[in-house]
């Protein structure tokens, strides 16, 4: 994965369009891309001419397919895992706190960290061919931060989050809509136009109402989130995790040893 990727940004009137642009790796996020996303969020909030933000992936095969696994090769201890999750949490939290309405256009894979980035957007427009999930129990044996566990439980409920993680399966667009992950299901050929129309619609509504509603929902969820660093430390510090990263990089299949 030599392509470092970019986070593109353009204005279409009052709507900002942000593009995760690393199609050779299904838009898997590097640390530099996370930093660029955080900077773009600051830019959106600082510009009074922007009334809504659309996020999408380049290439038509993925929104974001998670964090680039090569980034995990440098994680040696459970404490390194805690630091990694704290970094992602900071960026995800910044996206969630964008004061303008945010819309994720989901066409292709939105998995792992990509699913979390979509979940913190206010609305999610999905194509039938999209694939959404959290396959970490099959791929790396790592875990979500407590904040991201809470975000997914708030949206899906406990039973569906467990199903998503325990089975490691991916939902298509129809099922994502039934689960409440997708707020709209639109054919691929019409999804960009529909997303633009939706963005214009919400951009024309009372900005204070939208802003305080977003913040109220965030505070309600965050009020009940306990510390979970011990759980992250246990997953990222495990032998299973390190062997799974090695297996992924060599295109092998991990063997789980429960240690």
N, C-alpha and C positions, 0 to 999 in steps of 0.2 A: 504494500500500500504506500507507494511513493507519493501519490497525489495528496498534498496537504489540505486541499479543500479551501473554500471561502464561504463567507456568509454575505451573499449579494443583497443589494438594497436599492430600491427605486421608488419614486413617487409617481402615483397616478392620481392627480388631483389631490384630494384630501386623504387618500388611502396610501399607506406605505406597504410595499410588498417586499418581504424578506425571503430569500431563497438559500436553503442549505445546498451548496453546490460542490458535490464530490461524487458524481454519479458512478465513477469507476469503482467506488467502494460502497455503493448504495447509500451514499451520504452519511456514512458513519462519522461520528464526531471526534475530532482531535481536540486536545486541550486548547489549541489556538482558536479553533472554531467556537468552543464554549466562551472564550474571552471575547471573541468578536460578537457573539450573540448578546452578551451582557452589554457591550458598548452600543450596539444597535438599540437596545431597550432604552438606554439613557438618551440616545438621539431622538427616539420617538417621543418620549415624555418632555424633552426640552423644546420640541417644535410645536408651537400652538396651531400651525397649519395642518398638522396631521390629526385626523379624527378617528382613524381605525388602522389596525395592523393585520395584514394577512401573512401567514407563514406557510411556506411550501417547500418541497424538495425538487431538485433539478433531475431531469432525465426520465421522468415518468415511471421509474421502477421503485422508488422509495420516497417517503417523507424523510425519516431518519431511521437508520437500521441499528441504532444504539451507539455506544461508544466504540471507537476503533479498538479492537482487542489488543493490538500491538501496544497500546498505551498501558495495558495492565502488566506487561512484562517487567516494568520497573517496580511493581508493588511487591515488597518482600515480606512484610509483616502485617498483622491485623491492624496495627496503628496506621500503616500506609493506606489500608482500605478505608479507615475512618477519615483520613485526610482527603482521599479521593471523593468519597461520598459527600463530605462537607463542601468541596469545590463544586460538585454538580448541584448540590442543594442550593448553594448561593446563586448560581446562574438560573436555576429553575425558579427560585423564589423571586428573582428580579423580573423574570418574564411574567410570573403570576401577578406581580405588583404593577405592571404597566397600567397606567391610569386610563388608557384608551381601550375600547373593545378589541379583542384579539380573536382571530379566526384561523384555525388550522385547516389547510386543504390537504386531505389525505388520499394519495393515489399511490398504491404500492405498499411497501413495508413501513410500518410504524411500530417498532419493537424495542424492548428494553428501555433505554433512556429516551428513545424516540417516542415511545408511548407516553412516557411521563411528560415530555415537552408538549405533546398534543393535549393531554389531559388538563394541563394548567391553562390552556387557551379557553376562552369563554364559549366558543362555538367550534364544532368540528364538522366540516363538510367532507363526505367520504364517497369514494367510488365503489362499485360492486367488487372490483378486483383488488381493493385494498386488503392488507393483511396486518392485523393488529394483535399484539400479544406481549407476553413477558416470559420468554422461554429459558430463563436463567437456570432452572432446575435440570434442563437437558444439556445446556451449553457449557456454563462455567462454574456453577455451584456457588455463585456469590449471592448477594441479597440486596433488597432495597433499603434505603435509609428509613428511619421511622417517619419522617415527614412525608416521604413518597408512599409508604404503606398507608398513611392516613389519607392522602389525596385519593388513592385508588379505592380505599374502603368507602370514602364519602361518596364517590361517584357510582361504584358498582355494588357496594355491600360486601360483607365479609365472605359469604358463600361463593360469590362469583370471583372475588379476588383469589380465593384459595383454588377454585377450579382453574383459573387462568394460570396460576403459578404451578400447581401440582401436576396438571396435565401437560403443560408447556405447549399447548396447541395455539394456533393462530386463528383468529376470527376473521371471516370475510366481511365485506361491507354490510350484507344483509343482517348477519348476526350482531355485528357491532352496533347497528341501528337498534336492534331489538334489545340489546343490553344497555343502551343509553350512552355508549361510547361515541357513536356518531349522532350528531343532532340532525343531520340531513343526509340522505343517500341520493346521489346524482350520477347519471351516466358520465363516463370519462370524457366523452366529446363535449359535454356541456358544463363540466364542473368548474372550469375557470370563469366562464361567464356568470354562472350562478353565484359563485363565491364573490365576484366583483359586485353583483347586484345586492347580495346580502350585506357586504361591507358598506356600500352606499346607504342602504337602509338604516343600519344601526348608527352610522356616522351622522345621520340626520336627526337622531333622537337626543333628548336632553342629556348632555354630557355629565352633569352632576349626578343625576339619577343613576346612570350607568356606573360611574366611578364609585359612588358610595355603596351600591349593591355589590359590586365586585369585592370591595374591601370588607363589607359585612360578612359575606360568605367566607372569605379567607379567615377572618378573625374567629368566626364560629368554629371552623374546623381546627384552627391552630390552637385554640384554647384547650383542647383535649389531647395534645400530642406530648407524650412523655419522652424522656431520653431513651435512646436505643443504641448508643455507641457500642455497648457490650455485645449486642447481636451482630452488628456489622463487623466488629473485631473478630468474633468467632468464625464468621464465614470467610472473610478475606485472609485470615491467618491460618486457615486450614490447609492441610496437604492436598485435599481434593481440589481446592481452587487453583493452586499453583500447577498441579498436574494437568488440570483441564485447560488452563491457558496454554501450556506447552503443547497439548494435544491439538487444540484449535489452530495454533500457529503452524503445526506440521500437517494439518488437514487430517488428523486422526480422530478417534472417538474416545472420550474420557472414560476411565474406569473408576467408579466411586468406591472409596475405601472407608468412608465415614470417619475420617480422622484428619 
